[in-house]
Amino acid sequence: METLPLQPSIRISGVVEVPGDKSISHRAVILGSIANGTTIIENFLEGEDCMRTVDTFRKMSVNIEKCGSTIKIEGKGKDNLKEPIEPIYFGNSGTTARLMLGLLASLPFSSFVYGDQSLTKRPMDRVIIPLQEMGGDFIGRKKTSYLPLALNGGNLHGITYNMPVNSAQVKSAILLAGIGAKGKTKVIENYPTRNHTENMLQAFGATIKITDNEIEVENSDELKATNIYVPGDISSAAFLLTAAAIIPGSRLVINNVGLNSTRAGFLEVLERMGANVSILRETKNAGELIGDIQVTHSPLKGITIEGEIIPRLIDEIPIIALLATQAEGKTIIRNAEELRVKETDRINAIVEVLSKLGARIEATDDGMVIEGKTPLIGGTVMSYHDHRIAMMAVIASLITKDNVNIDELASISISYPNFMDDLNSIIQKDI
Ligand code: S3P
C-alpha cells in the first residue's frame, strides 16, 4: 500500500515536457522494423507497453538499439523478418497485441502470442474477425476471441471493412495487414479515431489514399526508413494539465505535446468547461502537429461529453471525471462504452475510486454522471493495476483533505515512468 502525501496550500506552476506519445512510439517501431534502411526514433516512450513492441521485433531478428529515449532500427524490409522461435509476450499492451496481430497475419510464418492477466481478458475478436475475412488463420480460446493465440500467417487478400467499433487499434491492424495483402484494403470509419498509423504510413512512403472517413492501402513492399521525432503524449499531459486546472493560482506550460486533432478532444473539453487554454507555438513532424500548451486555473462548469468527440479523448476520461468533480453543475459522459474493455473496466474503476474520495458520481451503461463541485476527502482506493486510474488517484490526492492510500503505483510505468518526479517538479508550496 502506498500513502500519497497531503498537499495543503499548493499551486501548480512551471514549464515541463511529458514523455513521448505511446501510440506514435508503437507505430514508429513497427514501421521502422518493416522498412528498408535505418530509422532513428527520438523521444521514444520508454514505457513497458512500447518495450513490448520492441521485444516483438527483436524476436523476429530485427536489430533494434536503444540509448535512453533514442531508438535505432536497422530495417531490412518485412520479407526479412524471421519466424519467432519463442512465444511472443505482449504484456499489458492492447496496442501491441492488436497492431501486431494485423502485421503477423500477413507474414509467411507461424507465431504464438500471449499477454498478462488483464490483456488475456480483453477482446481480440474485433481484429480477428476482419483478419479472418482477409484469409488469416488463427486459433485461440472462446472461438478465437482471446489471447493466447496461435496464427499461421501469409496469403492475405484485401477487403473493405466497415468498422463496427470506433477503434484505432482495429483500423491499424487491418491497414498493417493490408500492406502485406494482395489487392486493395479499405477501412471505413464511423467516427474519426486517432490517425497516427495513416500519418506514419505516409511518412514511410506507403501507398495510401484517405478520403473523408475512408482509408485505402495497397501492398507496399518498399517502405523507406525515415527519422521520427515522437511528440509528448497528450494523454500523459492531461494529468498535469488537470492539476493546473483544478488548483487555484496555477499556471502550467507543457512543451512539445502532440496536438493531432484526432487526439486533442481533451483540450476542447477543458475549454468548454471554462479553463484558460492557449497554444503557444506549433510545428509539424511526420504529419503530426506539435505545440506548447498553457493552462491557467479558472472556475470550471459541468458539460455533456458525447458522440464524435469520445474516440478523440477516450484515454482521458478518467482524468476528465476528476476534473468534473471540481466543476460547478452536472457533467454527463455518454457513448463511452469502450471504457469497459480497457486495461480494466474503467467506468467501474473511475466511479469506485472517485466515490471513495467523496465525489458524487454514478455509473451508466456507457459512461457516467458527475455532480460538482465536491470537496474531496481522503480514503483507501485501488488502481485496478491500470496506469490511468493510478495517475487519476495521484492527481486527486493533491486536493483531498485527508491522505489517499492506494494499493500500487507501479502500473504508472506502463505509459509515464517519470510521472511522480514530473508532478513533484511543478508543485509549488510557497503560498
Ligand atoms: C490506441 C487506441 C485506443 C486507445 C489506446 C491506444 C492506439 O484504443 O485507447 O490507449 O494506439 O491505437 P482503441 O483502439 O481500442 O480505442
Residues whose N, C-alpha, C, O or C-beta is under 5 A from the ligand:
A	BS01	S3P	S23 T95 N166 S167 A168 Q169 V170 I314 D315
